Amino acid sequence: MHTLLLALCLTLFPVFAQSATYYVAPSGQSGCSQNANSPQGGINNGIGCLSSGDTLIAKSGTYQGPLNIGNVPNGPSDSARTTLRAEVPRGAVIAMSGTGQHAASFSGKQNITLDGFTFDGNNNTATGQLDFNAQAGLTNITVQNGEIRNMRADDRGTQQGGYLTTCGIGASWTASNVLIRNMYVHDIGMNCASGNCCNECYGYGIYLSGNGYTLDGNEFANTSGWVVHGYSGGSNSASNNILRNNYFHDTGGPVLLCQSNNQIHHNVLARLGTIGHKVPAGIQLSLFCSGQPSMNNMIYNNTIYQSAGTCIDLGGSSSGVVRNNICWQNGSDAVKGGSSGNAMSNNLLGTNPRFVNADGGDFHLQAGSPAIDAGMPMPNMTYTGTAPDIGAMEAGEGSPPPQPTPPAGPLAPTNLKVTGE
């Protein structure tokens, strides 16, 4: 009787396996280890120990890449993810030495978090460090608190097939809830003198040809080409993406989002298009879209400073919103282009916004700035005063720390976060 009742209880109330935590180091014992003081050797060996919902913690040191994301089991749910975490943020370095490899490639994965890793191309690898290929589906993926650095510019003619695109991050096809947060992406395609390797335009911070990606609170610097190359020839592919609270600076090209329903807000863009390939613009829409429509994009509360060319170039995009942006000391402090139905207002164009210390990376507004309380409320926005301030940062918020020296970055992205998202 007791046996029957026990079997009935187990049927009605199934027992769920408890998640486990494993530890790895660059060198260590053989076999899976749940002892932090006696870790297993090799990060890919540790991945082989994981079950759905488990956590792998990597000790500081250098691991030979690529990271075998394909063997990471999907988590059971968004709230119970399988997690790979560096014990010390940016202390676990995935080092690459081969051409044509991805340091970590996500395809067909669900409910996974990658936290705190550094991916170092060693000026050797000439494709992508972090690859999101959602052709087979991607759901609930977060990569955060890490660093991507030192991607080599391609030498035209020395690689099979001519040139290879070099990018810190590649994101393609339609994804669901893919979040890239608090990453420091720098020195992409910057390893050689102008004219000695391919075209610097092929060194991108992120090649964003997909749908459903969010970049939040990242820093991108020293990219030889477009810092965000949001381009796709396919219908609606470079659409429905969100770029918020990021710091883009010192790049060879602008932020480009090609198609529809994208949001670009509360970002600081400084000195875009001033190095490398020198593509002149701060933000671009509706370029290189291969005949696909560009509409319903929202560009608001951005600060665009000392970038080459036009501050905001709408191309042929329509039915969008351009509000509450600061354009100061760019090649042209103007919003140009656009087709029909674009709503443009409350932008501060060519008027000194009185930053606290722009050259030192502090884009807060001084008292008396014409941008204070001069904006229009926008979705998911919080603000002090009688109305929102124009630009990426509300006056009176805490000052950010000094600009970092690589690889210490990024520049306090939390100081850009004024939206409540």
Beta strands, then each sheet from edge to edge (+ up, - down):
strand 1: 21-25
strand 2: 40-41
strand 3: 55-58
strand 4: 61-64
strand 5: 82-86
strand 6: 92-95
strand 7: 104-107
strand 8: 110-115
strand 9: 117-120
strand 10: 128-133
strand 11: 139-144
strand 12: 147-151
strand 13: 166-181
strand 14: 184-188
strand 15: 203-216
strand 16: 219-230
strand 17: 242-244
strand 18: 247-257
strand 19: 263-265
strand 20: 268-270
strand 21: 281-285
strand 22: 298-300
strand 23: 303-305
strand 24: 310-313
strand 25: 321-323
strand 26: 326-328
strand 27: 332-336
strand 28: 343-345
strand 29: 348-349
strand 30: 355-357
strand 31: 362-365
sheet 1: 2+ 1+ 3+ 5+ 8+ 11+ 13+ 10+ 7+
sheet 2: 2+ 1+ 3+ 5+ 8+ 11+ 13+ 15+ 16+ 14+ 12+ 9+ 6+ 4+
sheet 3: 2+ 1+ 3+ 5+ 8+ 11+ 13+ 15+ 17+ 19+ 22+ 25+ 28+
sheet 4: 2+ 1+ 3+ 5+ 8+ 11+ 13+ 15+ 16+ 18+ 20+ 23+ 26+ 29+
sheet 5: 2+ 1+ 3+ 5+ 8+ 11+ 13+ 15+ 16+ 18+ 21+ 24+ 27+
sheet 6: 30+ 31-
end
